[in-house]
Amino acid sequence: MPDELEIVSLNCWGLKYISELTDERIAHIADELANGTSDIVCLQEIWQRRHWRLLRDRVKDRLPHSKYFYSGMMGSGLAILSRHPIIGTDMRPYTLNGRPQAFYRGDWFVGKGVASVVILLPSKRKCQIFNTHMHAPYNERVDTYLCHRTAQGWDLRKMLKASVEAGYLTFATGDFNSVPGSLVHRFLTTYLSDSFITLNPELPLFPDSETQQSAQELVDVYGATCDVSPLNSWRQTQAPDMEAKRLDYVFHDDKVVPKSVQVIFTERVPLVNCSPSDHFGLSCRYIIKESGWHTYRPLDRSDYDEMLSLVNQYMKRERLHSELRIGHFWVSVVALFYIHYRMFLASPIVAGCLGLLSLVVAVTGLMSGLVGAIFGWWELRSLYEFRDEVYRSRRMYALTIEAEE
């Protein structure tokens, strides 16, 4: 009988102070995993160490091998648990991951990236699992972080390429914040396959907008894991009008065959009557083949052109923003000289008010200067590198097409 492997992925929504009922929800998730049949569990948004310890201790009899990944100021929120020995680990932060001035988002301050482990299976074959949580769009109509998320997908694609070429059984899991058919999705399916599409090739990438589907049908048939209202209690209150999406995936290589893909954690947590998370989870079971081959689905010229157009437009905007912030700094310097000059001529009360004004001008000007110069230039150089890699890949693609002709 061929070997099988079951992989579970879940965004646990464990933000401290922001997420609600985290203790009850994490305890429920831990109980479900402890009573489940999974071989490997990949978790996202486990931000609090006490929640990680609770999960790890609750499932250690079934999943004795585990790794919590540290990165950035607040951690990566990523963790992997395994029934089989973990013989190698790696954590690579994303180069582009939000902006420091958007402190209320938090993405720039946390250590979002790609966590991976190498697992030794009973057959002595090695399996590499990548777990990630990409930057959220926050605004569906104007996705200002699309370029950053696309760069993250490009980074992960390079890691997957190295893993597949090294001969590992390769999987990529997590919350990709990207819909099927997006650039990120196209990147990852050059070397791996989307498990849901492998098992459901006849389904469209998106439900028919002209046909009304129930929330349960969107989950059971189309694999939706996010914004499923009213089935998900949190989305019912936070985003009741948003369209259900498939944002969570398990990608696989051609050395395994998907046997089943199921959306899980759709039930309510007892006593508190809420969903376990604002995302549903995925459970995928695979049959491991005795041998496999390396499938490569190259990107099209249109994919490269779309990437370059996106990067160039974003760079133009960010270059302007950087220059405006630096300009704000120099205007603040001039304003401070003038304010202090007026303070010497003003009455004590007016001078006190001008002193407070100078403090505000100094702080805002300094912050704008730091963000515009330090982060702005750093971001632009990272974008230059990303664009250069895309240019070179497109050139290689063109040479390959010419050689075939």
One Martini backbone bead per residue (centre of mass of N, CA, C, O) as a GRO file, in nm:
protein
  405
    1MET     BB    1   0.095   0.036   0.024
    2PRO     BB    2   0.090   0.355  -0.010
    3ASP     BB    3   0.190   0.639   0.099
    4GLU     BB    4   0.070   0.888   0.331
    5LEU     BB    5  -0.033   1.249   0.352
    6GLU     BB    6  -0.129   1.492   0.600
    7ILE     BB    7  -0.231   1.837   0.555
    8VAL     BB    8  -0.247   2.133   0.761
    9SER     BB    9  -0.412   2.461   0.736
   10LEU     BB   10  -0.400   2.769   0.954
   11ASN     BB   11  -0.551   3.069   1.040
   12CYS     BB   12  -0.579   3.180   1.385
   13TRP     BB   13  -0.613   3.466   1.481
   14GLY     BB   14  -0.372   3.575   1.728
   15LEU     BB   15  -0.412   3.866   1.813
   16LYS     BB   16  -0.315   4.094   2.028
   17TYR     BB   17  -0.600   4.283   2.145
   18ILE     BB   18  -0.776   4.219   1.874
   19SER     BB   19  -0.851   3.950   1.904
   20GLU     BB   20  -1.112   3.732   1.982
   21LEU     BB   21  -1.123   3.471   2.186
   22THR     BB   22  -0.839   3.324   2.184
   23ASP     BB   23  -0.833   3.109   2.404
   24GLU     BB   24  -1.079   2.944   2.309
   25ARG     BB   25  -0.991   2.897   2.014
   26ILE     BB   26  -0.710   2.766   2.056
   27ALA     BB   27  -0.812   2.530   2.228
   28HIS     BB   28  -0.990   2.411   2.006
   29ILE     BB   29  -0.772   2.366   1.795
   30ALA     BB   30  -0.599   2.178   1.968
   31ASP     BB   31  -0.812   1.955   2.005
   32GLU     BB   32  -0.856   1.891   1.704
   33LEU     BB   33  -0.561   1.813   1.643
   34ALA     BB   34  -0.533   1.588   1.864
   35ASN     BB   35  -0.794   1.426   1.717
   36GLY     BB   36  -0.661   1.383   1.459
   37THR     BB   37  -0.474   1.281   1.130
   38SER     BB   38  -0.236   1.448   1.101
   39ASP     BB   39   0.111   1.497   1.002
   40ILE     BB   40   0.085   1.809   0.919
   41VAL     BB   41   0.114   2.146   1.065
   42CYS     BB   42   0.013   2.476   0.952
   43LEU     BB   43   0.063   2.795   1.103
   44GLN     BB   44  -0.101   3.112   1.152
   45GLU     BB   45  -0.114   3.361   1.376
   46ILE     BB   46   0.100   3.295   1.623
   47TRP     BB   47   0.181   3.548   1.850
   48GLN     BB   48   0.161   3.384   2.118
   49ARG     BB   49   0.342   3.191   2.325
   50ARG     BB   50   0.115   3.060   2.495
   51HIS     BB   51  -0.031   2.940   2.250
   52TRP     BB   52   0.198   2.766   2.152
   53ARG     BB   53   0.230   2.594   2.407
   54LEU     BB   54  -0.054   2.481   2.406
   55LEU     BB   55  -0.043   2.340   2.134
   56ARG     BB   56   0.211   2.169   2.171
   57ASP     BB   57   0.115   2.014   2.430
   58ARG     BB   58  -0.161   1.898   2.317
   59VAL     BB   59  -0.007   1.746   2.044
   60LYS     BB   60   0.258   1.573   2.125
   61ASP     BB   61   0.152   1.277   2.087
   62ARG     BB   62   0.105   1.321   1.768
   63LEU     BB   63   0.309   1.594   1.745
   64PRO     BB   64   0.637   1.595   1.853
   65HIS     BB   65   0.721   1.785   1.616
   66SER     BB   66   0.853   2.128   1.634
   67LYS     BB   67   0.812   2.485   1.508
   68TYR     BB   68   0.900   2.812   1.600
   69PHE     BB   69   0.908   3.133   1.444
   70TYR     BB   70   1.156   3.386   1.437
   71SER     BB   71   1.071   3.736   1.361
   72GLY     BB   72   1.124   4.031   1.415
   73MET     BB   73   0.956   4.217   1.656
   74MET     BB   74   0.682   3.998   1.673
   75GLY     BB   75   0.711   3.791   1.469
   76SER     BB   76   0.568   3.553   1.237
   77GLY     BB   77   0.331   3.335   1.330
   78LEU     BB   78   0.486   3.066   1.271
   79ALA     BB   79   0.404   2.704   1.244
   80ILE     BB   80   0.527   2.358   1.290
   81LEU     BB   81   0.388   2.026   1.283
   82SER     BB   82   0.502   1.675   1.347
   83ARG     BB   83   0.518   1.321   1.325
   84HIS     BB   84   0.792   1.370   1.203
   85PRO     BB   85   1.106   1.436   1.173
   86ILE     BB   86   1.299   1.727   1.215
   87ILE     BB   87   1.608   1.817   1.018
   88GLY     BB   88   1.511   2.114   0.920
   89THR     BB   89   1.546   2.481   0.918
   90ASP     BB   90   1.373   2.793   0.804
   91MET     BB   91   1.401   3.168   0.784
   92ARG     BB   92   1.252   3.411   0.547
   93PRO     BB   93   1.227   3.720   0.501
   94TYR     BB   94   1.079   3.965   0.350
   95THR     BB   95   1.173   4.236   0.168
   96LEU     BB   96   0.866   4.303   0.112
   97ASN     BB   97   0.649   4.447   0.398
   98GLY     BB   98   0.550   4.721   0.383
   99ARG     BB   99   0.500   5.014   0.601
  100PRO     BB  100   0.589   5.210   0.868
  101GLN     BB  101   0.352   5.427   0.855
  102ALA     BB  102   0.161   5.160   0.878
  103PHE     BB  103   0.131   5.080   1.195
  104TYR     BB  104  -0.175   4.978   1.201
  105ARG     BB  105  -0.105   4.713   1.046
  106GLY     BB  106   0.206   4.568   1.113
  107ASP     BB  107   0.370   4.422   0.884
  108TRP     BB  108   0.656   4.562   0.909
  109PHE     BB  109   0.704   4.466   1.220
  110VAL     BB  110   0.676   4.199   1.138
  111GLY     BB  111   0.807   3.861   1.037
  112LYS     BB  112   0.738   3.818   0.749
  113GLY     BB  113   0.750   3.494   0.572
  114VAL     BB  114   0.943   3.191   0.526
  115ALA     BB  115   0.874   2.877   0.643
  116SER     BB  116   1.085   2.580   0.699
  117VAL     BB  117   1.091   2.218   0.661
  118VAL     BB  118   1.261   1.909   0.715
  119ILE     BB  119   1.133   1.579   0.658
  120LEU     BB  120   1.145   1.249   0.785
  121LEU     BB  121   1.035   0.975   0.652
  122PRO     BB  122   0.985   0.638   0.685
  123SER     BB  123   1.110   0.599   0.381
  124LYS     BB  124   1.357   0.830   0.383
  125ARG     BB  125   1.224   1.061   0.277
  126LYS     BB  126   1.216   1.403   0.181
  127CYS     BB  127   1.038   1.687   0.325
  128GLN     BB  128   0.926   2.013   0.214
  129ILE     BB  129   0.790   2.283   0.409
  130PHE     BB  130   0.596   2.569   0.332
  131ASN     BB  131   0.528   2.865   0.534
  132THR     BB  132   0.280   3.136   0.496
  133HIS     BB  133   0.218   3.510   0.521
  134MET     BB  134   0.084   3.742   0.341
  135HIS     BB  135   0.001   4.036   0.241
  136ALA     BB  136  -0.255   4.235   0.286
  137PRO     BB  137  -0.483   4.444   0.119
  138TYR     BB  138  -0.746   4.587   0.289
  139ASN     BB  139  -0.823   4.684  -0.020
  140GLU     BB  140  -1.000   4.579  -0.289
  141ARG     BB  141  -1.009   4.832  -0.479
  142VAL     BB  142  -0.719   4.939  -0.342
  143ASP     BB  143  -0.419   4.763  -0.384
  144THR     BB  144  -0.126   4.886  -0.246
  145TYR     BB  145   0.014   4.576  -0.188
  146LEU     BB  146   0.055   4.412  -0.452
  147CYS     BB  147   0.359   4.441  -0.507
  148HIS     BB  148   0.460   4.308  -0.248
  149ARG     BB  149   0.312   4.035  -0.284
  150THR     BB  150   0.444   3.967  -0.555
  151ALA     BB  151   0.734   3.961  -0.444
  152GLN     BB  152   0.678   3.730  -0.249
  153GLY     BB  153   0.607   3.521  -0.467
  154TRP     BB  154   0.884   3.533  -0.605
  155ASP     BB  155   1.052   3.437  -0.366
  156LEU     BB  156   0.907   3.163  -0.327
  157ARG     BB  157   0.961   3.047  -0.607
  158LYS     BB  158   1.269   3.014  -0.566
  159MET     BB  159   1.247   2.810  -0.332
  160LEU     BB  160   1.087   2.592  -0.482
  161LYS     BB  161   1.292   2.535  -0.701
  162ALA     BB  162   1.518   2.432  -0.512
  163SER     BB  163   1.356   2.198  -0.386
  164VAL     BB  164   1.279   2.039  -0.639
  165GLU     BB  165   1.579   2.010  -0.749
  166ALA     BB  166   1.667   1.848  -0.478
  167GLY     BB  167   1.418   1.615  -0.440
  168TYR     BB  168   1.189   1.697  -0.283
  169LEU     BB  169   0.909   1.698  -0.114
  170THR     BB  170   0.684   1.960  -0.211
  171PHE     BB  171   0.540   2.227  -0.007
  172ALA     BB  172   0.278   2.489   0.004
  173THR     BB  173   0.159   2.699   0.269
  174GLY     BB  174  -0.124   2.913   0.351
  175ASP     BB  175  -0.167   3.270   0.355
  176PHE     BB  176  -0.176   3.449   0.038
  177ASN     BB  177  -0.380   3.675  -0.037
  178SER     BB  178  -0.470   3.507  -0.308
  179VAL     BB  179  -0.615   3.445  -0.593
  180PRO     BB  180  -0.697   3.270  -0.841
  181GLY     BB  181  -0.482   3.377  -1.112
  182SER     BB  182  -0.282   3.529  -0.993
  183LEU     BB  183   0.040   3.604  -0.983
  184VAL     BB  184   0.108   3.434  -0.739
  185HIS     BB  185  -0.029   3.176  -0.841
  186ARG     BB  186   0.145   3.156  -1.101
  187PHE     BB  187   0.416   3.127  -0.970
  188LEU     BB  188   0.360   2.860  -0.795
  189THR     BB  189   0.255   2.693  -1.068
  190THR     BB  190   0.538   2.628  -1.202
  191TYR     BB  191   0.627   2.393  -0.971
  192LEU     BB  192   0.338   2.368  -0.869
  193SER     BB  193   0.021   2.254  -0.734
  194ASP     BB  194  -0.313   2.292  -0.695
  195SER     BB  195  -0.500   2.085  -0.514
  196PHE     BB  196  -0.786   2.176  -0.591
  197ILE     BB  197  -0.743   2.169  -0.903
  198THR     BB  198  -0.651   1.877  -0.931
  199LEU     BB  199  -0.945   1.772  -0.820
  200ASN     BB  200  -1.094   2.042  -0.987
  201PRO     BB  201  -1.066   2.107  -1.316
  202GLU     BB  202  -1.376   2.191  -1.394
  203LEU     BB  203  -1.359   2.433  -1.231
  204PRO     BB  204  -1.376   2.743  -1.176
  205LEU     BB  205  -1.200   2.990  -1.022
  206PHE     BB  206  -1.490   3.119  -1.011
  207PRO     BB  207  -1.784   3.186  -0.932
  208ASP     BB  208  -2.083   3.245  -1.055
  209SER     BB  209  -2.221   3.562  -1.045
  210GLU     BB  210  -2.521   3.474  -1.161
  211THR     BB  211  -2.506   3.267  -0.926
  212GLN     BB  212  -2.654   3.158  -0.637
  213GLN     BB  213  -2.468   3.091  -0.349
  214SER     BB  214  -2.404   2.936  -0.081
  215ALA     BB  215  -2.187   2.924   0.173
  216GLN     BB  216  -2.160   2.614   0.172
  217GLU     BB  217  -2.098   2.587  -0.133
  218LEU     BB  218  -1.841   2.762  -0.138
  219VAL     BB  219  -1.690   2.557   0.040
  220ASP     BB  220  -1.749   2.266  -0.083
  221VAL     BB  221  -1.695   2.343  -0.397
  222TYR     BB  222  -1.480   2.614  -0.397
  223GLY     BB  223  -1.295   2.646  -0.127
  224ALA     BB  224  -1.367   2.859   0.070
  225THR     BB  225  -1.185   3.057   0.348
  226CYS     BB  226  -1.292   3.361   0.301
  227ASP     BB  227  -1.555   3.565   0.355
  228VAL     BB  228  -1.778   3.365   0.492
  229SER     BB  229  -2.094   3.481   0.474
  230PRO     BB  230  -2.236   3.351   0.775
  231LEU     BB  231  -2.051   3.104   0.852
  232ASN     BB  232  -1.862   3.322   0.957
  233SER     BB  233  -1.880   3.505   1.240
  234TRP     BB  234  -1.667   3.730   1.181
  235ARG     BB  235  -1.758   3.808   0.886
  236GLN     BB  236  -2.050   3.883   0.963
  237THR     BB  237  -1.937   4.154   1.113
  238GLN     BB  238  -1.685   4.266   0.938
  239ALA     BB  239  -1.771   4.127   0.622
  240PRO     BB  240  -2.076   4.089   0.485
  241ASP     BB  241  -2.012   4.200   0.164
  242MET     BB  242  -1.800   4.007   0.099
  243GLU     BB  243  -1.640   3.793  -0.099
  244ALA     BB  244  -1.575   3.485  -0.135
  245LYS     BB  245  -1.256   3.310  -0.078
  246ARG     BB  246  -0.942   3.169  -0.203
  247LEU     BB  247  -0.642   3.200   0.013
  248ASP     BB  248  -0.595   2.902   0.090
  249TYR     BB  249  -0.314   2.668   0.060
  250VAL     BB  250  -0.196   2.356  -0.109
  251PHE     BB  251   0.098   2.284  -0.252
  252HIS     BB  252   0.227   2.053  -0.504
  253ASP     BB  253   0.399   1.807  -0.634
  254ASP     BB  254   0.473   1.524  -0.864
  255LYS     BB  255   0.523   1.303  -0.613
  256VAL     BB  256   0.215   1.353  -0.573
  257VAL     BB  257  -0.135   1.264  -0.491
  258PRO     BB  258  -0.434   1.378  -0.455
  259LYS     BB  259  -0.714   1.262  -0.254
  260SER     BB  260  -0.786   1.520  -0.064
  261VAL     BB  261  -1.002   1.818  -0.010
  262GLN     BB  262  -1.066   2.016   0.292
  263VAL     BB  263  -1.272   2.219   0.466
  264ILE     BB  264  -1.201   2.347   0.788
  265PHE     BB  265  -1.316   2.494   1.066
  266THR     BB  266  -1.657   2.549   1.049
  267GLU     BB  267  -1.721   2.536   1.323
  268ARG     BB  268  -1.822   2.590   1.645
  269VAL     BB  269  -1.744   2.708   1.947
  270PRO     BB  270  -1.803   2.610   2.234
  271LEU     BB  271  -1.996   2.839   2.440
  272VAL     BB  272  -1.913   3.095   2.233
  273ASN     BB  273  -2.022   3.082   1.938
  274CYS     BB  274  -1.764   3.058   1.733
  275SER     BB  275  -1.525   3.079   1.524
  276PRO     BB  276  -1.195   2.975   1.524
  277SER     BB  277  -1.176   3.181   1.274
  278ASP     BB  278  -1.153   3.404   0.995
  279HIS     BB  279  -1.059   3.134   0.891
  280PHE     BB  280  -1.034   2.860   0.716
  281GLY     BB  281  -0.928   2.541   0.667
  282LEU     BB  282  -0.693   2.282   0.555
  283SER     BB  283  -0.723   1.941   0.415
  284CYS     BB  284  -0.460   1.726   0.286
  285ARG     BB  285  -0.437   1.429   0.092
  286TYR     BB  286  -0.161   1.203   0.007
  287ILE     BB  287   0.002   1.022  -0.246
  288ILE     BB  288   0.301   0.856  -0.260
  289LYS     BB  289   0.526   0.822  -0.493
  290GLU     BB  290   0.795   0.639  -0.598
  291SER     BB  291   0.791   0.836  -0.847
  292GLY     BB  292   0.907   1.133  -1.027
  293TRP     BB  293   0.868   1.458  -1.172
  294HIS     BB  294   0.967   1.763  -1.326
  295THR     BB  295   0.751   2.027  -1.336
  296TYR     BB  296   0.726   2.295  -1.589
  297ARG     BB  297   0.550   2.616  -1.592
  298PRO     BB  298   0.580   2.866  -1.775
  299LEU     BB  299   0.579   3.179  -1.819
  300ASP     BB  300   0.448   3.438  -1.976
  301ARG     BB  301   0.487   3.730  -2.132
  302SER     BB  302   0.238   3.860  -1.991
  303ASP     BB  303   0.341   3.820  -1.702
  304TYR     BB  304   0.590   3.999  -1.720
  305ASP     BB  305   0.442   4.256  -1.812
  306GLU     BB  306   0.261   4.279  -1.563
  307MET     BB  307   0.485   4.307  -1.357
  308LEU     BB  308   0.632   4.556  -1.475
  309SER     BB  309   0.391   4.746  -1.464
  310LEU     BB  310   0.348   4.730  -1.160
  311VAL     BB  311   0.631   4.823  -1.068
  312ASN     BB  312   0.650   5.094  -1.220
  313GLN     BB  313   0.402   5.228  -1.094
  314TYR     BB  314   0.491   5.199  -0.798
  315MET     BB  315   0.765   5.347  -0.819
  316LYS     BB  316   0.654   5.618  -0.906
  317ARG     BB  317   0.489   5.668  -0.649
  318GLU     BB  318   0.717   5.621  -0.431
  319ARG     BB  319   0.907   5.840  -0.532
  320LEU     BB  320   0.715   6.072  -0.476
  321HIS     BB  321   0.672   6.019  -0.174
  322SER     BB  322   0.967   6.052  -0.094
  323GLU     BB  323   1.002   6.346  -0.194
  324LEU     BB  324   0.776   6.468  -0.019
  325ARG     BB  325   0.898   6.392   0.258
  326ILE     BB  326   1.163   6.542   0.221
  327GLY     BB  327   1.030   6.815   0.169
  328HIS     BB  328   0.894   6.831   0.446
  329PHE     BB  329   1.153   6.847   0.607
  330TRP     BB  330   1.265   7.118   0.486
  331VAL     BB  331   1.019   7.289   0.555
  332SER     BB  332   1.044   7.242   0.862
  333VAL     BB  333   1.315   7.380   0.900
  334VAL     BB  334   1.223   7.659   0.809
  335ALA     BB  335   0.983   7.683   1.008
  336LEU     BB  336   1.151   7.672   1.270
  337PHE     BB  337   1.308   7.931   1.233
  338TYR     BB  338   1.058   8.114   1.220
  339ILE     BB  339   0.926   8.039   1.490
  340HIS     BB  340   1.171   8.123   1.670
  341TYR     BB  341   1.173   8.414   1.583
  342ARG     BB  342   0.878   8.481   1.684
  343MET     BB  343   0.921   8.409   1.986
  344PHE     BB  344   1.103   8.664   2.055
  345LEU     BB  345   0.846   8.870   1.979
  346ALA     BB  346   0.656   8.743   2.171
  347SER     BB  347   0.454   8.661   2.396
  348PRO     BB  348   0.441   8.421   2.631
  349ILE     BB  349   0.186   8.280   2.526
  350VAL     BB  350   0.261   8.270   2.227
  351ALA     BB  351   0.533   8.129   2.269
  352GLY     BB  352   0.415   7.868   2.382
  353CYS     BB  353   0.252   7.793   2.129
  354LEU     BB  354   0.497   7.793   1.937
  355GLY     BB  355   0.646   7.567   2.083
  356LEU     BB  356   0.437   7.346   2.023
  357LEU     BB  357   0.447   7.379   1.718
  358SER     BB  358   0.749   7.310   1.685
  359LEU     BB  359   0.724   7.021   1.786
  360VAL     BB  360   0.535   6.917   1.567
  361VAL     BB  361   0.712   6.994   1.325
  362ALA     BB  362   0.962   6.830   1.408
  363VAL     BB  363   0.840   6.547   1.425
  364THR     BB  364   0.704   6.528   1.144
  365GLY     BB  365   0.955   6.601   0.977
  366LEU     BB  366   1.141   6.375   1.076
  367MET     BB  367   0.962   6.135   0.998
  368SER     BB  368   0.947   6.200   0.697
  369GLY     BB  369   1.251   6.190   0.645
  370LEU     BB  370   1.301   5.899   0.734
  371VAL     BB  371   1.096   5.760   0.549
  372GLY     BB  372   1.185   5.888   0.275
  373ALA     BB  373   1.489   5.805   0.291
  374ILE     BB  374   1.530   5.529   0.420
  375PHE     BB  375   1.280   5.365   0.325
  376GLY     BB  376   1.247   5.469   0.037
  377TRP     BB  377   1.527   5.375  -0.069
  378TRP     BB  378   1.506   5.082   0.018
  379GLU     BB  379   1.255   5.011  -0.147
  380LEU     BB  380   1.361   5.093  -0.429
  381ARG     BB  381   1.600   4.890  -0.433
  382SER     BB  382   1.424   4.639  -0.408
  383LEU     BB  383   1.266   4.699  -0.671
  384TYR     BB  384   1.504   4.696  -0.862
  385GLU     BB  385   1.574   4.399  -0.813
  386PHE     BB  386   1.307   4.279  -0.896
  387ARG     BB  387   1.302   4.397  -1.183
  388ASP     BB  388   1.566   4.269  -1.280
  389GLU     BB  389   1.473   3.975  -1.253
  390VAL     BB  390   1.239   3.998  -1.452
  391TYR     BB  391   1.398   4.088  -1.698
  392ARG     BB  392   1.583   3.837  -1.711
  393SER     BB  393   1.356   3.628  -1.738
  394ARG     BB  394   1.238   3.744  -1.999
  395ARG     BB  395   1.492   3.709  -2.168
  396MET     BB  396   1.511   3.402  -2.137
  397TYR     BB  397   1.237   3.344  -2.261
  398ALA     BB  398   1.296   3.465  -2.541
  399LEU     BB  399   1.538   3.279  -2.607
  400THR     BB  400   1.379   3.014  -2.591
  401ILE     BB  401   1.176   3.075  -2.816
  402GLU     BB  402   1.385   3.121  -3.041
  403ALA     BB  403   1.514   2.836  -3.025
  404GLU     BB  404   1.247   2.678  -3.095
  405GLU     BB  405   1.214   2.833  -3.382
   0.00000   0.00000   0.00000
